[in-house]
């Protein structure tokens, strides 16, 4: 699994979702995400769907950028999970007292 596939998985975005919004050709989107096929117009549409630039998503240094973005998503999801668990297990009053 490449970094782009990992980012999509973390963000809960399917290839089908992207394909339905940018082109009727699911396999073209899938192959561009996997890196087995390269169509710049499809890659640009994928990047725009993710609110990233083509360079950030498919450029020469894209792996570094995608890994940084993956880390941000992990940290954001981690914080949201911590808040949810504290609320569920400790109750809102315990959160206010701790703050």
N, C-alpha and C positions, 0 to 999 in steps of 0.2 A: 504494500500500500504506500503510495507516494504522499508527499506533504499536502498536496491539494486534496486528495481523497480523504486524508485525515481531518483536514479543516472542514470539509463538507460534512463528514460524519459528526464531528463535534457540534457543528452549527445545526445539525438536523436537516440538512438540505440533501435531497435525492437528485440523482442524475435526471430522473424522469421529470422532476419539478423544473429544473433548469431547461431541459429540452422543450417542455411544453410552452415555455415563455420565449424561447429564442429561435427555435427551428423545429420543423416536424420530424427531423431525422435524429432519433434518439441515439443511434449507434455512432453517428458523427460526434455528438457531444461526449458520449462515453469514451470514445477512442482519444479525443483531445484531452480529456481529464486524465486518462491513464497515461497519456504521452506516447501512444503508439501511432498516432496520426496528428498532423499539425496543419490546421487551417486557421490562418490568422483572424479572419472575420468571426469564426466560431469562438476562438480563444478570447477575442476582444469582447464578445457578447457574454461569455462566461465571467470574465473579469468584472464587467459592468454589473452583472447580476449580483456579484459578491461585494460590490462597491469598492473594488480595487482597480488599479491600473493594469494594463497588459504586462508592463515590466515587473510589477510586484507579483503577478500570478504566473507568468510564463517566461519572463526574461532571464538573462544569464545568472542573475543573483536571486532568482525567485525562491529557491529553497530556503535561503537564509531569511528572507522576508516572511515567507509562509510559516516557518518555524516560530518566528517571533510572534506572529499573529495567533498561532495555535496556543502558545504559552499564555497570551492575553485572554483568550477564550477560556482556557482551563482555569486561570485564576479567577475570572469573573464567575464562572459556573461554581467554582469552589466556594467563593464568598456567598453566593446565593444559597448554596446548600447548607452552609454553616448557619446562616440566618434562619432558614427554614427549620433545621433541626433544633436550634435553640428555642424557637417559638413553639415547636411541637412538644419538645421534651421539658423545657423549663418554664414555658408560659411567658406571656408578654410582660407581666409584672417583674419577673426575674430579670428580663432584659433591661427594663428601665432602671431597676435597682443597681445592676452591674454597671450601667453607663454613667 
